[in-house]
């Protein structure tokens, strides 16, 4: 089953507290602006001719306990071919939106992945966001109008987004750096991986910076007094030996 990997570049949290027309109510959403992970090696070729790596991408985790009416889709093998009689429940949807050529409200082509998580799982993901931590990588497994490409290692994918703009997501995984040794992190931004400087600071790092700034401020506040007494000492020495 084809996997598509992403690198988050920005993180947002959304909250909606109201009853919708379809009966849904409160909604918690943690969303990321994303770009493909190493697009030159893990190319996703689109039937519309768009360059996947050039599209605006968003991946959102929605807090929602799934019921029995969740989308069920045919299970596929590693090449993307359906297995007769076998099904799997979807946990999200990857959607392609074509460009809108409108003089008043134009929109470029984009894709949007929405993943539905149980509340207890969503809380774990949200807890890392509270620490200011973004995932270093998010991977989704999709089925439907997408197959493994011609590459022998299976890195390339062929998405028929013209006839199949919606791909069910059947699994998701993510990696988060909770703590790193700066000397051990390879900064490979050119390959789609975030550089160490791109990671948000932790609360401990912010507190440490505040303490350092406070020490510098205290030192600067004492500096005029020290200069005054040094000046008096120099004057006294001058008078004494004049």
Buried (B, 14 or more C-beta within 10 A) or exposed (E): BBBBBBBBEEBEEEEEEEEEEEEEEEBBBBBBBBBBBBBEEBBBBBBBEBEBBEBBBBBBBBBBEEEEEEBEBBBBEEEBEBEEEEEBEBBBBBBBBBEEEEEEEEEEBBBBBBBBBEEEBBEEBBEBBEEBBBBBBBBBBBBBBBBBBEEEEBBBBBBBBBEEBEBBBBBBEBEBBEEEEEEEBEEEEEEBBBEBEBBEEBEEEEEEEEEEEEEEEEEEEEEEEEEEEEEEEEEEEEEEEE
